[in-house]
Amino acid sequence: MDVIKYFNTKKRMCEFHKGTCHLCPMGKDNTKTHLLCFELQQEKPEIADAIVEQWAKEHPVKTYKSVFLEMFPNVKTTKEGHPDFCLKRLLGVKGEYDICSCDITCGDCWNRGVEE
């Protein structure tokens, strides 16, 4: 896992546990190292990385695509797997709807993370 993804995922993990560090997989009593998470990152980065990577697998980022397809599993999708229409239209963003004027592809737009 690259360093940026590591810290973004670690931040999500911390926000998920919201002060209940004893329940966090990096909690000092859960790692068998008895190190606080910031100490674990410094002294045993390979263990910290493995913990964060495993947590990311178990808690994938919710995207517009995953949320929409969960609610509407039978919607027509493109060969890339995202719904076959512009997310901007669905969200009611003001502007021209005949031609998508996004600076990114529809796949990139659908794969953006959704705030929990």
Secondary structure by P-SEA (a helix, b strand, c coil): ccaaaaaaaaaaaaaaacccccccccccccccccccaaaaaaccaaaaaaaaaaaaaacccccaaaaaaaaccccccccccccccccccccccccccccccccccaaaaaaccccc
